[in-house]
Amino acid sequence: MTVPDDPSMAGWYRFGPAPGSPEGSAVLVGHVDGETGDLGEFAALYDVRRGDGVEVRRAEAAPVVYRVVSRATVPKDELPPSAFRRTGDPVLTLITCAPPFEPERGGYQANLVVTAEPVRE
């Protein structure tokens, strides 16, 4: 999975479903900050709590609205396989870096994983 270099952009895990798909986990990834210290698009995930809304804007379709159902911090090399599932109920999985930040070990050592369910209207 490639995270865009530009911290103002989110990347989509193209081997899984897209946001708005009827099943599976649509995964978006992004940076908390950039090398200059500017905050990235996913820095806001640090403040997201259960029940908060998330809107995904898509280039060729209407936005999709989700409601946060969970958040967890996991070691960088232990992302849950369920985050990348292609079947089952639809969810949005947002992944970004999380502390601790250890420059001598390559940067952030954990990931924040936020899971959200689509809002049915």
N, C-alpha and C positions, 0 to 999 in steps of 0.2 A: 504494500500500500504506500503510495507516494503522497506526502503532505506538501502542498504548494509552498514554494519558497516565500511568497508574498504573504505576510501575516494577516493582511486584510481579506484574504481569499480562503474559502473552504474548499476542500477536495472531497470528491465522492468515490467510494470504493466501488469501482466499475464492475467487479465480478459478482456483486450482489444486486438486490433490487434497488430501483431508484425511489426517492421519496415520492409517496403517493401510490406506490404499488399495493395491490390487494393482499399480499402476503410477504413474510420474511422481514429481515432487519435491514433497512436502508441506512448505510453508514456514511457519516460525514466527519471529516477530520480537519483540524486547523490548529494554528499556533496560538499560544497565549500571548507571546511577545516576539519581537524581532531582535536581531543583533544590535540594533540601535537603542533598544529599551522601549520602543513604542509598543503600546498594547496592540495585540492582534484581535481579530474578529471573535475568537473563542475565549478571550479573557472574561467575557460576561458569564461564561459557564460557572465560574467560581461562586457566583451569587445565586445561581438557579437552585430552586427548591421544589420539592414535590408539589404538584398542583399548578406550577407556573406554565404559561403558554409559550410555545415556540412556533414561529412561522417560517416555512421554507418557501422561498420564492424560486420559481422555476422559469427558465427562459421561454419555453413554448407551451406553458400550461398555467392554470390558475394556481395561486399559492396553496400550500397544504398546511393546516394548523394541527399541532400536536399538544398534548398535555404531559408534563414531566411526571413519571411514575417512580423513578429511582435514580440514584447517583451513587457511585462507588469510586474509590481510589484504589488502584491496583498497581503492583510493580510493572515496569515497562514491558517486561518479557512475559507477562501473565494475563494478556487480554483474554477475556472469556470467549470460548468458541461460540457461545450463543449469540454474541454480538454480530457474528457474520453468517447467521443462518439464512437460508434461502426460502424456507417454508414456515408455516405456522402463522399466527396472528401478525398483522403488520405493526411494526414499531420503527421509530427513528432512533438510531444510536449515534450520539455525538461523542467524539473522542478528542481530547487535548492533553497537553503535558500538565503534570502536577508536581509539586515539591516532594522531596527535596531537590534543590538545584545544586549540583556538584560539578563545577567546570572541569575538575581533574578527571572525572569519570564520564565526560561527554555531555553534561547538561542535566536536564530533568531526569529523575530516576523513576518516576511513576506516571501513570495516566489517570485522568479523570474520565469516567465513563458515565454519561447521562443517557437514560433511556426514556423515551416518550411514546405515548400511544396517540393514534389519530383521534381528533375530536369529531364525533359524528354529529352532523347537523340535521 
